[in-house]
Each structure stands twice: as C-alpha cells, then as structure tokens.
C-alpha cells in the first residue's frame, strides 16, 4: 500500500509544476473568493504583481489587503500591506503619502515583532528624508529603530545566532526531504513497472473474457438444440409406448429403440452439465474482472491522494528554501556592515583576505575636547547615550558617500578613510563629511546650551597618503589600516581646534580648487617637526552648486 501511495506522489508530481499565477488568474480567483482570509492574500498578491507595471493598481489592491488584514487583526499582513502601498507611492513619486504608509508599516511591524520589516520600513522612510536633505529627521527615524531593538533585547549577535540555528535546522530538513524524494523516486520506478505489468495482465483477462463469452454462446445454442431433440424423442417414446402395449412383438423392438434414445439423452445430459460448468467458470472470470476493475479505481484514488501530498511537500520545501535564502542575504548584509564589500567577498570565497597597499588614501581622525571632564559631569548611562548619539550621526553621514569607509572607534576617537576602492581617490567627499560632522556637533551644542547641559566639541584632522589595509585576527576580526599617513592624520587632529577641520599640505594640494581654505602657517607637530596646515572654511560656491544640481 505504501508503494502505491508513493507511485501516485511521483506519477502526478512529474507533470504538475507550480507556476506563477498571472494577474488575470489572480483577479479571477479574487472575484470567486469567499473568505476574508483568501481575499486578503489575493489582494496582496495582486498589489505585488502590479507594483512594476501600474502603481495606481498596486496602491488600490494594497489598501484593500490592508483593510482586510485590519479586520482580521493580522498585524503581520497589515505591516506588509502598508509597506507595499508605501513602495507603490514611491514609484508614483508621491513622497507625502509614501511617508504616511511607511510609518503605518513601521508601527504594525513593531506590534507584530517583524524585525526584517522594521528595518526595511526605517530604510525606506529615512531614504525619503535623505533625498529631501532632511538629515536630522532621517537620523531621528534611525535612532528610534535602534531604541526599539535595544528595548526589546535584540542585537546583531542575537540575530546571527538565531540565523545560524535556523539555517542549520533548515539545511538538515532540506537534506532529509531530498533523501525522502530520492527514496520515493526509486519506489515510483518500481511501481511504474508494476503498473505496466498489471495493465498487460488486464488486457489478457479482457481477451479471455471475450473467448469465454463466445464459448458460452455456443453452449447455449447447443443446449437449445438438445432440448428440442429431447422433446422430439419424448414424443416419439410416448407414441411407441402406446404401440408396444397393442403390439407385443413390436414392443421388444421399441424397447431397443428406447434404450438407444435413453443413451442419447444421457449423452445430452452429460454435455449440458459440462456446458453448465463452463458457464460457471465464465461467471467466475467475470467476477475476477470486476474485482480488478474495482482495484484499478482504488489505485487511481490512492494516486490522487499521493499527488496532493507530494504537492504539499514541494510547497513546504520551496518555503524553507526561501527562508534559507533570506537568512543568507541577512548574513551577507551583516558582513558588509563590518567589512568593505571587496574584502567581504574575498573572505566568503577564500576564507581569508590579503593585505593591500593603496597609494592615495585620505584618513580622518576626530576626538572630543575635554572628554574626561565632561564624563565626570554625566552619569555612565548619559555619557554612553551621548557618545552613541554622536557616533551614530557620524555613521549616518558616512552612508551618504560610497567612497568612505568607517575604520573604527577608540574611546571617544572616530576614524574613517576614503580611497580604499582600488583606485586613487580624491578627498572631496571625506572633507564634505567632516564639515557635516562639525555642523551636527554645532547644532547639538546650541541645543545643550539652551537646556544647560554639557556638550561635546571635536577636533577633526585629515591627511592624504599611502596606507596598507587588511583584516587582522581570527575571532572578532577587524578591518584596519597602517602607515605613516595614519600617524600624520592623527597629528592633524591633535593640532586642530574644536569645531574646525584641519588638513595637511598634501590634502590641501588636492582640494584647493574645490574648497576655500585658511593657511595656518607651519605648525609644530609631535615627532614630525614643522608642518604646513590649513583650516577648511567651506566648499566653493560654484562647486557646491554643481554638487547640488
């Protein structure tokens, strides 16, 4: 019986493949749908299907899916539907409505505990603010997301551990299903052979039935002939019997004739009995054929059941493969958050990354003024919170420029570099980032002074030159850079003033036509002697207009 079920699973599974439903099929199913749950699912699928071709249709179906999810109190689908509507409004260039729906998606995702959708909603929402150059609002949105994850006890290490557990379990399940599929395939081949043999036997039984029916017809005709002959013989016998009574001499002769007739009748009776037996055998074969026909019907039903089971197993396997792929993408995103993309790809492919030398890299150092004295005025929690706020803002500023790579933080010092992309990089973007960092700290300073709280001021220094970059360590490995360029950039920071951006003569030579700079003269730098230094004032108007355009 198990082998018959297995045969059904693969016989019907081989020619039925799950196909993506067209928009017309989805709309037809929506018109025929009866339950709110089915309407929710079909409206959401139609919204996704129309996202690339018609933003208006995508918005319409997405809102309908949101309403059904709200009626069903399905927070997860409310979040997904609201996020879909937000994406459609972005495609429609309607940023105002897109903000509203991304906020709705974020709120629903928080209630549903959907970390992935929270991150996607925050990214989409902050991107709109960045495009509008409202960096403060974008920063606030990202900061709220960080607070949410901190309050709920979620961290990168927790997500990595959860991913590894899920990934191991899913891989084990995938291997089990693949082995099960292999076993079922072998059983299917055996059952196909059995089915062919049964069909051949069925054909033979059909031929035998036809032969038996033909013989039965012949015997019935012979029985009819014998019955007629018997009636004729009986009539003759009665006539002769009357004659024998009247004629004694002829009686003896008649007895002889009667004996001969009796012999014929006995022979006819014997043939009739044989015909009856043949008819009974034919009836028995007919019963066997009926049993085989019933068996074939049951076999077809079993094959149908196995097919349904196979389709469900394939669907589950497809869902699990999708989860594995999503977790792999999340792992790659985490790795890219730690290392530059080329280094991350090299680590994934070879398990290690070679150190590289770059000829023109600009290194930025920042350090807070009077950090020790300020830390004495704040509680440990307030100190960490303020420092975290500043470094998050710095990180956010760097994300606006794809040629800048954050290297590390050491205490209250922040280090980043540009030009680590395989070609000589100009320090334009990293100086813009430095000016934006000082602008952020100045805004924070004004706010803190207004409420009477201590504030941070930073010195920022930059220098351009050659460095060696690579990954060091095995556990908690880190990407770092080395060379005299790093030391000189540190001297630029140490000899600068809070609130200003101090650059070396080398960096000035690369950006003097891009930025207005103030020459400071030769300044004594530790272990470097007298060094020419410049304060960056601002970006030249014509260059700023070109960048804005």
C-alpha positions as a Python dict, from the first residue, in 0.01 Angstrom:
ca = {
    (1, 'X'): (0, 0, 0),
    (2, 'X'): (286, 239, 85),
    (3, 'X'): (443, 176, -255),
    (4, 'X'): (112, 256, -426),
    (5, 'X'): (93, 589, -241),
    (6, 'X'): (450, 666, -341),
    (7, 'X'): (372, 588, -706),
    (8, 'X'): (84, 835, -701),
    (9, 'X'): (303, 1103, -548),
    (10, 'X'): (555, 1093, -829),
    (11, 'X'): (332, 995, -1124),
    (12, 'X'): (119, 1304, -1080),
    (13, 'X'): (403, 1518, -941),
    (14, 'X'): (618, 1476, -1254),
    (15, 'X'): (376, 1653, -1485),
    (16, 'X'): (236, 1912, -1238),
    (17, 'X'): (476, 2203, -1172),
    (18, 'X'): (393, 2506, -960),
    (19, 'X'): (363, 2805, -1194),
    (20, 'X'): (339, 3173, -1101),
    (21, 'X'): (-18, 3283, -1146),
    (22, 'X'): (-88, 3555, -1396),
    (23, 'X'): (-264, 3874, -1298),
    (24, 'X'): (-577, 3760, -1485),
    (25, 'X'): (-587, 3433, -1292),
    (26, 'X'): (-540, 3616, -960),
    (27, 'X'): (-821, 3861, -1039),
    (28, 'X'): (-1050, 3573, -1137),
    (29, 'X'): (-973, 3396, -810),
    (30, 'X'): (-1040, 3721, -619),
    (31, 'X'): (-1386, 3752, -778),
    (32, 'X'): (-1462, 3392, -678),
    (33, 'X'): (-1309, 3414, -328),
    (34, 'X'): (-1549, 3379, -38),
    (35, 'X'): (-1348, 3417, 286),
    (36, 'X'): (-1179, 3738, 405),
    (37, 'X'): (-856, 3546, 452),
    (38, 'X'): (-847, 3443, 84),
    (39, 'X'): (-936, 3798, -27),
    (40, 'X'): (-653, 3935, 189),
    (41, 'X'): (-398, 3700, 30),
    (42, 'X'): (-518, 3758, -329),
    (43, 'X'): (-532, 4141, -291),
    (44, 'X'): (-176, 4140, -157),
    (45, 'X'): (-51, 3918, -443),
    (46, 'X'): (-220, 4147, -699),
    (47, 'X'): (-64, 4454, -535),
    (48, 'X'): (282, 4298, -568),
    (49, 'X'): (213, 4185, -927),
    (50, 'X'): (106, 4540, -1032),
    (51, 'X'): (396, 4712, -849),
    (52, 'X'): (618, 4731, -1156),
    (53, 'X'): (353, 4794, -1421),
    (54, 'X'): (86, 5011, -1255),
    (55, 'X'): (145, 5197, -928),
    (56, 'X'): (-222, 5301, -912),
    (57, 'X'): (-344, 4939, -929),
    (58, 'X'): (-77, 4835, -677),
    (59, 'X'): (-195, 5108, -435),
    (60, 'X'): (-561, 5006, -480),
    (61, 'X'): (-503, 4636, -412),
    (62, 'X'): (-251, 4707, -134),
    (63, 'X'): (-502, 4924, 54),
    (64, 'X'): (-773, 4658, 15),
    (65, 'X'): (-530, 4397, 156),
    (66, 'X'): (-452, 4635, 447),
    (67, 'X'): (-825, 4676, 526),
    (68, 'X'): (-884, 4300, 524),
    (69, 'X'): (-577, 4246, 746),
    (70, 'X'): (-701, 4511, 989),
    (71, 'X'): (-1046, 4347, 1004),
    (72, 'X'): (-879, 4012, 1073),
    (73, 'X'): (-642, 4170, 1334),
    (74, 'X'): (-347, 4033, 1137),
    (75, 'X'): (-66, 4273, 1239),
    (76, 'X'): (193, 4099, 1019),
    (77, 'X'): (-11, 4134, 699),
    (78, 'X'): (-111, 4490, 796),
    (79, 'X'): (261, 4577, 808),
    (80, 'X'): (339, 4403, 478),
    (81, 'X'): (39, 4558, 300),
    (82, 'X'): (119, 4909, 429),
    (83, 'X'): (484, 4868, 320),
    (84, 'X'): (364, 4758, -28),
    (85, 'X'): (143, 5071, -57),
    (86, 'X'): (438, 5286, 52),
    (87, 'X'): (658, 5135, -222),
    (88, 'X'): (384, 5198, -480),
    (89, 'X'): (357, 5564, -373),
    (90, 'X'): (738, 5595, -405),
    (91, 'X'): (710, 5467, -764),
    (92, 'X'): (430, 5721, -814),
    (93, 'X'): (668, 5995, -678),
    (94, 'X'): (417, 6078, -404),
    (95, 'X'): (656, 6115, -108),
    (96, 'X'): (394, 6257, 126),
    (97, 'X'): (166, 5953, 110),
    (98, 'X'): (470, 5722, 99),
    (99, 'X'): (586, 5861, 438),
    (100, 'X'): (241, 5803, 589),
    (101, 'X'): (222, 5441, 475),
    (102, 'X'): (584, 5361, 570),
    (103, 'X'): (509, 5498, 919),
    (104, 'X'): (197, 5278, 931),
    (105, 'X'): (402, 4975, 821),
    (106, 'X'): (666, 5051, 1088),
    (107, 'X'): (403, 5074, 1365),
    (108, 'X'): (235, 4747, 1258),
    (109, 'X'): (570, 4569, 1219),
    (110, 'X'): (665, 4668, 1575),
    (111, 'X'): (337, 4521, 1706),
    (112, 'X'): (395, 4204, 1502),
    (113, 'X'): (761, 4183, 1611),
    (114, 'X'): (877, 4159, 1247),
    (115, 'X'): (1242, 4274, 1268),
    (116, 'X'): (1304, 4247, 893),
    (117, 'X'): (1007, 4466, 804),
    (118, 'X'): (1101, 4719, 1076),
    (119, 'X'): (1447, 4755, 919),
    (120, 'X'): (1304, 4783, 565),
    (121, 'X'): (1045, 5043, 674),
    (122, 'X'): (1311, 5250, 853),
    (123, 'X'): (1542, 5232, 549),
    (124, 'X'): (1266, 5338, 308),
    (125, 'X'): (1141, 5614, 539),
    (126, 'X'): (1489, 5758, 606),
    (127, 'X'): (1577, 5742, 235),
    (128, 'X'): (1287, 5978, 156),
    (129, 'X'): (1416, 6223, 419),
    (130, 'X'): (1772, 6191, 285),
    (131, 'X'): (1651, 6263, -67),
    (132, 'X'): (1480, 6574, 76),
    (133, 'X'): (1811, 6657, 256),
    (134, 'X'): (1634, 6647, 592),
    (135, 'X'): (1918, 6459, 761),
    (136, 'X'): (1802, 6540, 1112),
    (137, 'X'): (1462, 6372, 1055),
    (138, 'X'): (1631, 6074, 885),
    (139, 'X'): (1863, 6041, 1182),
    (140, 'X'): (1572, 6056, 1427),
    (141, 'X'): (1394, 5774, 1240),
    (142, 'X'): (1701, 5550, 1250),
    (143, 'X'): (1762, 5634, 1617),
    (144, 'X'): (1405, 5534, 1710),
    (145, 'X'): (1459, 5199, 1540),
    (146, 'X'): (1782, 5145, 1737),
    (147, 'X'): (1599, 5230, 2061),
    (148, 'X'): (1322, 4983, 1973),
    (149, 'X'): (1570, 4700, 1917),
    (150, 'X'): (1762, 4793, 2234),
    (151, 'X'): (1445, 4794, 2446),
    (152, 'X'): (1337, 4457, 2304),
    (153, 'X'): (1676, 4298, 2370),
    (154, 'X'): (1762, 4242, 2004),
    (155, 'X'): (2126, 4268, 1894),
    (156, 'X'): (2336, 4171, 1592),
    (157, 'X'): (2484, 3876, 1781),
    (158, 'X'): (2131, 3754, 1871),
    (159, 'X'): (2026, 3777, 1507),
    (160, 'X'): (2340, 3594, 1393),
    (161, 'X'): (2287, 3318, 1650),
    (162, 'X'): (1919, 3286, 1554),
    (163, 'X'): (2013, 3277, 1186),
    (164, 'X'): (2273, 3004, 1239),
    (165, 'X'): (2025, 2790, 1436),
    (166, 'X'): (1754, 2834, 1173),
    (167, 'X'): (1999, 2778, 891),
    (168, 'X'): (2132, 2453, 1045),
    (169, 'X'): (1779, 2324, 1110),
    (170, 'X'): (1660, 2414, 761),
    (171, 'X'): (1964, 2257, 594),
    (172, 'X'): (1907, 1936, 794),
    (173, 'X'): (1540, 1935, 696),
    (174, 'X'): (1634, 2000, 333),
    (175, 'X'): (1873, 1703, 331),
    (176, 'X'): (1603, 1482, 487),
    (177, 'X'): (1349, 1587, 224),
    (178, 'X'): (1598, 1533, -59),
    (179, 'X'): (1670, 1179, 73),
    (180, 'X'): (1297, 1115, 103),
    (181, 'X'): (1246, 1237, -254),
    (182, 'X'): (1524, 1005, -373),
    (183, 'X'): (1363, 707, -198),
    (184, 'X'): (1021, 797, -336),
    (185, 'X'): (1169, 826, -686),
    (186, 'X'): (1305, 471, -664),
    (187, 'X'): (973, 341, -534),
    (188, 'X'): (794, 527, -813),
    (189, 'X'): (1005, 350, -1075),
    (190, 'X'): (920, 12, -918),
    (191, 'X'): (550, 97, -913),
    (192, 'X'): (558, 213, -1274),
    (193, 'X'): (692, -131, -1365),
    (194, 'X'): (419, -299, -1156),
    (195, 'X'): (154, -82, -1319),
    (196, 'X'): (272, -181, -1667),
    (197, 'X'): (260, -548, -1569),
    (198, 'X'): (-93, -509, -1427),
    (199, 'X'): (-212, -335, -1743),
    (200, 'X'): (-74, -620, -1954),
    (201, 'X'): (-247, -874, -1730),
    (202, 'X'): (-572, -677, -1753),
    (203, 'X'): (-557, -689, -2134),
    (204, 'X'): (-508, -1067, -2121),
    (205, 'X'): (-810, -1102, -1890),
    (206, 'X'): (-1024, -896, -2131),
    (207, 'X'): (-927, -1129, -2418),
    (208, 'X'): (-1003, -1437, -2203),
    (209, 'X'): (-1343, -1291, -2113),
    (210, 'X'): (-1430, -1245, -2480),
    (211, 'X'): (-1331, -1608, -2556),
    (212, 'X'): (-1534, -1738, -2261),
    (213, 'X'): (-1840, -1539, -2363),
    (214, 'X'): (-1815, -1681, -2716),
    (215, 'X'): (-1794, -2039, -2582),
    (216, 'X'): (-2091, -1978, -2351),
    (217, 'X'): (-2294, -1859, -2651),
    (218, 'X'): (-2203, -2177, -2843),
    (219, 'X'): (-2300, -2399, -2548),
    (220, 'X'): (-2632, -2220, -2503),
    (221, 'X'): (-2712, -2280, -2872),
    (222, 'X'): (-2624, -2649, -2833),
    (223, 'X'): (-2840, -2676, -2519),
    (224, 'X'): (-3131, -2528, -2710),
    (225, 'X'): (-3079, -2783, -2990),
    (226, 'X'): (-3056, -3070, -2737),
    (227, 'X'): (-3377, -2953, -2565),
    (228, 'X'): (-3562, -2962, -2897),
    (229, 'X'): (-3419, -3308, -2972),
    (230, 'X'): (-3518, -3430, -2624),
    (231, 'X'): (-3875, -3310, -2665),
    (232, 'X'): (-3895, -3484, -3003),
    (233, 'X'): (-3753, -3803, -2850),
    (234, 'X'): (-4001, -3788, -2561),
    (235, 'X'): (-4291, -3752, -2804),
    (236, 'X'): (-4169, -4045, -3009),
    (237, 'X'): (-4120, -4252, -2693),
    (238, 'X'): (-4475, -4192, -2579),
    (239, 'X'): (-4612, -4288, -2921),
    (240, 'X'): (-4403, -4605, -2925),
    (241, 'X'): (-4512, -4694, -2576),
    (242, 'X'): (-4876, -4692, -2689),
    (243, 'X'): (-4788, -4902, -2989),
    (244, 'X'): (-4599, -5154, -2768),
    (245, 'X'): (-4899, -5200, -2550),
    (246, 'X'): (-5101, -5303, -2854),
    (247, 'X'): (-4829, -5491, -3035),
    (248, 'X'): (-4623, -5735, -2825),
    (249, 'X'): (-4383, -5822, -3100),
    (250, 'X'): (-4309, -5470, -3179),
    (251, 'X'): (-4266, -5392, -2808),
    (252, 'X'): (-3928, -5557, -2791),
    (253, 'X'): (-3811, -5365, -3092),
    (254, 'X'): (-3940, -5047, -2938),
    (255, 'X'): (-3754, -5116, -2614),
    (256, 'X'): (-3436, -5138, -2812),
    (257, 'X'): (-3515, -4806, -2970),
    (258, 'X'): (-3598, -4657, -2629),
    (259, 'X'): (-3268, -4775, -2486),
    (260, 'X'): (-3089, -4609, -2774),
    (261, 'X'): (-3282, -4287, -2709),
    (262, 'X'): (-3203, -4308, -2338),
    (263, 'X'): (-2836, -4339, -2424),
    (264, 'X'): (-2865, -4030, -2643),
    (265, 'X'): (-3044, -3845, -2362),
    (266, 'X'): (-2771, -3940, -2114),
    (267, 'X'): (-2512, -3815, -2353),
    (268, 'X'): (-2706, -3490, -2398),
    (269, 'X'): (-2739, -3451, -2017),
    (270, 'X'): (-2365, -3500, -1981),
    (271, 'X'): (-2296, -3231, -2241),
    (272, 'X'): (-2547, -3000, -2068),
    (273, 'X'): (-2366, -3050, -1734),
    (274, 'X'): (-2033, -2970, -1899),
    (275, 'X'): (-2183, -2657, -2052),
    (276, 'X'): (-2317, -2553, -1710),
    (277, 'X'): (-1972, -2592, -1557),
    (278, 'X'): (-1816, -2390, -1837),
    (279, 'X'): (-2077, -2118, -1777),
    (280, 'X'): (-1994, -2116, -1403),
    (281, 'X'): (-1623, -2080, -1483),
    (282, 'X'): (-1700, -1788, -1717),
    (283, 'X'): (-1906, -1621, -1440),
    (284, 'X'): (-1614, -1666, -1201),
    (285, 'X'): (-1381, -1494, -1450),
    (286, 'X'): (-1628, -1211, -1487),
    (287, 'X'): (-1620, -1167, -1107),
    (288, 'X'): (-1239, -1157, -1122),
    (289, 'X'): (-1257, -884, -1386),
    (290, 'X'): (-1495, -683, -1167),
    (291, 'X'): (-1252, -717, -876),
    (292, 'X'): (-965, -596, -1096),
    (293, 'X'): (-1173, -300, -1214),
    (294, 'X'): (-1252, -209, -851),
    (295, 'X'): (-884, -242, -766),
    (296, 'X'): (-792, -8, -1053),
    (297, 'X'): (-1040, 254, -926),
    (298, 'X'): (-892, 236, -575),
    (299, 'X'): (-544, 265, -726),
    (300, 'X'): (-642, 585, -908),
    (301, 'X'): (-782, 733, -584),
    (302, 'X'): (-462, 644, -400),
    (303, 'X'): (-253, 806, -674),
    (304, 'X'): (-460, 1124, -641),
    (305, 'X'): (-408, 1138, -263),
    (306, 'X'): (-33, 1085, -303),
    (307, 'X'): (-17, 1359, -563),
    (308, 'X'): (-178, 1606, -321),
    (309, 'X'): (69, 1504, -50),
    (310, 'X'): (362, 1549, -293),
    (311, 'X'): (245, 1896, -395),
    (312, 'X'): (219, 1999, -32),
    (313, 'X'): (571, 1867, 41),
    (314, 'X'): (711, 2062, -256),
    (315, 'X'): (542, 2378, -134),
    (316, 'X'): (691, 2333, 214),
    (317, 'X'): (1037, 2269, 67),
    (318, 'X'): (1007, 2580, -151),
    (319, 'X'): (911, 2791, 153),
    (320, 'X'): (1204, 2658, 353),
    (321, 'X'): (1447, 2727, 66),
    (322, 'X'): (1311, 3082, 53),
    (323, 'X'): (1375, 3124, 427),
    (324, 'X'): (1732, 2994, 384),
    (325, 'X'): (1792, 3244, 103),
    (326, 'X'): (1652, 3532, 312),
    (327, 'X'): (1875, 3440, 607),
    (328, 'X'): (2178, 3415, 375),
    (329, 'X'): (2109, 3766, 247),
    (330, 'X'): (2081, 3894, 604),
    (331, 'X'): (2415, 3730, 688),
    (332, 'X'): (2575, 3899, 387),
    (333, 'X'): (2432, 4235, 497),
    (334, 'X'): (2578, 4188, 845),
    (335, 'X'): (2919, 4103, 697),
    (336, 'X'): (2907, 4412, 470),
    (337, 'X'): (2827, 4621, 777),
    (338, 'X'): (3162, 4510, 926),
    (339, 'X'): (3389, 4494, 619),
    (340, 'X'): (3418, 4667, 277),
    (341, 'X'): (3237, 4479, 1),
    (342, 'X'): (3553, 4354, -187),
    (343, 'X'): (3706, 4228, 141),
    (344, 'X'): (3380, 4060, 246),
    (345, 'X'): (3351, 3882, -92),
    (346, 'X'): (3714, 3768, -71),
    (347, 'X'): (3659, 3631, 281),
    (348, 'X'): (3346, 3442, 172),
    (349, 'X'): (3522, 3289, -128),
    (350, 'X'): (3869, 3208, 13),
    (351, 'X'): (3822, 3223, 393),
    (352, 'X'): (4085, 3499, 423),
    (353, 'X'): (4172, 3837, 276),
    (354, 'X'): (4512, 3958, 157),
    (355, 'X'): (4654, 4289, 275),
    (356, 'X'): (4661, 4562, 7),
    (357, 'X'): (4856, 4884, -40),
    (358, 'X'): (4672, 5197, -157),
    (359, 'X'): (4873, 5493, -288),
    (360, 'X'): (4625, 5777, -228),
    (361, 'X'): (4404, 5740, 77),
    (362, 'X'): (4267, 6023, 293),
    (363, 'X'): (4244, 5940, 665),
    (364, 'X'): (4013, 6132, 905),
    (365, 'X'): (4055, 6143, 1282),
    (366, 'X'): (3815, 6310, 1526),
    (367, 'X'): (3848, 6348, 1900),
    (368, 'X'): (3626, 6519, 2158),
    (369, 'X'): (3764, 6812, 2357),
    (370, 'X'): (3769, 6774, 2738),
    (371, 'X'): (3601, 6434, 2717),
    (372, 'X'): (3728, 6331, 3063),
    (373, 'X'): (3597, 6641, 3239),
    (374, 'X'): (3259, 6615, 3064),
    (375, 'X'): (3230, 6247, 3154),
    (376, 'X'): (3262, 6340, 3524),
    (377, 'X'): (2950, 6561, 3493),
    (378, 'X'): (2734, 6286, 3339),
    (379, 'X'): (2616, 5950, 3468),
    (380, 'X'): (2763, 5646, 3289),
    (381, 'X'): (2433, 5588, 3111),
    (382, 'X'): (2407, 5951, 2993),
    (383, 'X'): (2771, 5951, 2881),
    (384, 'X'): (2729, 5636, 2671),
    (385, 'X'): (2400, 5765, 2529),
    (386, 'X'): (2553, 6099, 2419),
    (387, 'X'): (2860, 5930, 2273),
    (388, 'X'): (2639, 5678, 2092),
    (389, 'X'): (2424, 5958, 1950),
    (390, 'X'): (2729, 6139, 1808),
    (391, 'X'): (2885, 5825, 1657),
    (392, 'X'): (2553, 5718, 1506),
    (393, 'X'): (2524, 6059, 1344),
    (394, 'X'): (2879, 6024, 1208),
    (395, 'X'): (2792, 5679, 1072),
    (396, 'X'): (2479, 5818, 907),
    (397, 'X'): (2677, 6100, 742),
    (398, 'X'): (2928, 5849, 600),
    (399, 'X'): (2650, 5644, 441),
    (400, 'X'): (2583, 5938, 207),
    (401, 'X'): (2922, 5880, 41),
    (402, 'X'): (3003, 5539, -108),
    (403, 'X'): (3379, 5602, -122),
    (404, 'X'): (3422, 5650, 257),
    (405, 'X'): (3482, 5351, 485),
    (406, 'X'): (3450, 5365, 864),
    (407, 'X'): (3757, 5202, 1020),
    (408, 'X'): (3697, 5202, 1396),
    (409, 'X'): (3628, 5396, 1715),
    (410, 'X'): (3875, 5407, 2005),
    (411, 'X'): (3719, 5553, 2317),
    (412, 'X'): (3598, 5896, 2211),
    (413, 'X'): (3808, 5893, 1890),
    (414, 'X'): (3648, 5822, 1549),
    (415, 'X'): (3848, 5709, 1243),
    (416, 'X'): (3745, 5671, 879),
    (417, 'X'): (3913, 5681, 536),
    (418, 'X'): (3836, 5732, 167),
    (419, 'X'): (4015, 5593, -138),
    (420, 'X'): (4009, 5225, -31),
    (421, 'X'): (3839, 5120, -356),
    (422, 'X'): (4131, 5015, -573),
    (423, 'X'): (4194, 5348, -745),
    (424, 'X'): (4331, 5687, -645),
    (425, 'X'): (4054, 5865, -463),
    (426, 'X'): (4008, 6241, -428),
    (427, 'X'): (3932, 6363, -72),
    (428, 'X'): (3633, 6578, -175),
    (429, 'X'): (3363, 6363, -13),
    (430, 'X'): (3551, 6294, 309),
    (431, 'X'): (3605, 6671, 363),
    (432, 'X'): (3233, 6727, 298),
    (433, 'X'): (3162, 6459, 559),
    (434, 'X'): (3400, 6627, 808),
    (435, 'X'): (3221, 6962, 762),
    (436, 'X'): (2882, 6790, 815),
    (437, 'X'): (3014, 6627, 1135),
    (438, 'X'): (3116, 6968, 1274),
    (439, 'X'): (2779, 7112, 1168),
    (440, 'X'): (2596, 6834, 1356),
    (441, 'X'): (2806, 6892, 1671),
    (442, 'X'): (2741, 7267, 1649),
    (443, 'X'): (2363, 7204, 1634),
    (444, 'X'): (2390, 6971, 1933),
    (445, 'X'): (2597, 7232, 2117),
    (446, 'X'): (2332, 7501, 2069),
    (447, 'X'): (2060, 7264, 2192),
    (448, 'X'): (2261, 7157, 2501),
    (449, 'X'): (2348, 7519, 2587),
    (450, 'X'): (1979, 7607, 2569),
    (451, 'X'): (1888, 7349, 2834),
    (452, 'X'): (2206, 7397, 3038),
    (453, 'X'): (2372, 7061, 2983),
    (454, 'X'): (2736, 6979, 2891),
    (455, 'X'): (2811, 6927, 2525),
    (456, 'X'): (3079, 6772, 2302),
    (457, 'X'): (3313, 6965, 2073),
    (458, 'X'): (3551, 6781, 1842),
    (459, 'X'): (3879, 6839, 1663),
    (460, 'X'): (3893, 6682, 1316),
    (461, 'X'): (4212, 6630, 1116),
    (462, 'X'): (4284, 6480, 772),
    (463, 'X'): (4589, 6376, 575),
    (464, 'X'): (4632, 6207, 235),
    (465, 'X'): (4896, 5945, 152),
    (466, 'X'): (4965, 5575, 110),
    (467, 'X'): (4846, 5307, 355),
    (468, 'X'): (4834, 4930, 392),
    (469, 'X'): (4486, 4784, 464),
    (470, 'X'): (4377, 4438, 566),
    (471, 'X'): (4191, 4209, 808),
    (472, 'X'): (4364, 4104, 1130),
    (473, 'X'): (4276, 3839, 1386),
    (474, 'X'): (4063, 3522, 1379),
    (475, 'X'): (3798, 3581, 1644),
    (476, 'X'): (3609, 3911, 1610),
    (477, 'X'): (3840, 4006, 1321),
    (478, 'X'): (3864, 4372, 1225),
    (479, 'X'): (3949, 4569, 913),
    (480, 'X'): (4227, 4825, 980),
    (481, 'X'): (4484, 5046, 803),
    (482, 'X'): (4851, 5117, 885),
    (483, 'X'): (5121, 5355, 772),
    (484, 'X'): (5274, 5697, 837),
    (485, 'X'): (4967, 5855, 675),
    (486, 'X'): (4762, 5742, 974),
    (487, 'X'): (5012, 5899, 1217),
    (488, 'X'): (5015, 6231, 1031),
    (489, 'X'): (4631, 6239, 1021),
    (490, 'X'): (4637, 6192, 1399),
    (491, 'X'): (4879, 6488, 1432),
    (492, 'X'): (4641, 6697, 1217),
    (493, 'X'): (4363, 6623, 1464),
    (494, 'X'): (4578, 6686, 1773),
    (495, 'X'): (4695, 7028, 1640),
    (496, 'X'): (4350, 7144, 1530),
    (497, 'X'): (4082, 7344, 1707),
    (498, 'X'): (3743, 7227, 1821),
    (499, 'X'): (3470, 7294, 1568),
    (500, 'X'): (3716, 7315, 1275),
    (501, 'X'): (3859, 7080, 1009),
    (502, 'X'): (4240, 7080, 993),
    (503, 'X'): (4413, 6935, 682),
    (504, 'X'): (4774, 6880, 576),
    (505, 'X'): (4954, 7049, 289),
    (506, 'X'): (4923, 6728, 80),
    (507, 'X'): (4545, 6720, 119),
    (508, 'X'): (4524, 7095, 52),
    (509, 'X'): (4704, 7049, -282),
    (510, 'X'): (4430, 6809, -393),
    (511, 'X'): (4129, 7019, -286),
    (512, 'X'): (4240, 7383, -311),
    (513, 'X'): (4025, 7441, -622),
    (514, 'X'): (3726, 7275, -454),
    (515, 'X'): (3725, 7432, -107),
    (516, 'X'): (3810, 7768, 50),
    (517, 'X'): (4090, 7708, 300),
    (518, 'X'): (4275, 7923, 557),
    (519, 'X'): (4652, 7881, 573),
    (520, 'X'): (4775, 7844, 932),
    (521, 'X'): (5143, 7851, 855),
    (522, 'X'): (5394, 7595, 979),
    (523, 'X'): (5280, 7426, 1300),
    (524, 'X'): (5497, 7213, 1528),
    (525, 'X'): (5372, 6851, 1520),
    (526, 'X'): (5492, 6583, 1759),
    (527, 'X'): (5777, 6377, 1604),
    (528, 'X'): (5712, 6547, 1266),
    (529, 'X'): (5865, 6892, 1310),
    (530, 'X'): (5712, 7194, 1140),
    (531, 'X'): (5421, 7102, 914),
    (532, 'X'): (5210, 7324, 685),
    (533, 'X'): (4845, 7311, 794),
    (534, 'X'): (4516, 7456, 664),
    (535, 'X'): (4168, 7506, 806),
    (536, 'X'): (3886, 7419, 562),
    (537, 'X'): (3637, 7708, 557),
    (538, 'X'): (3367, 7591, 316),
    (539, 'X'): (3313, 7448, -32),
    (540, 'X'): (3343, 7695, -317),
    (541, 'X'): (3008, 7826, -439),
    (542, 'X'): (3035, 7707, -799),
    (543, 'X'): (3135, 7356, -690),
    (544, 'X'): (2859, 7346, -429),
    (545, 'X'): (2603, 7447, -694),
    (546, 'X'): (2728, 7172, -925),
    (547, 'X'): (2703, 6910, -649),
    (548, 'X'): (2352, 7029, -553),
    (549, 'X'): (2237, 7019, -915),
}
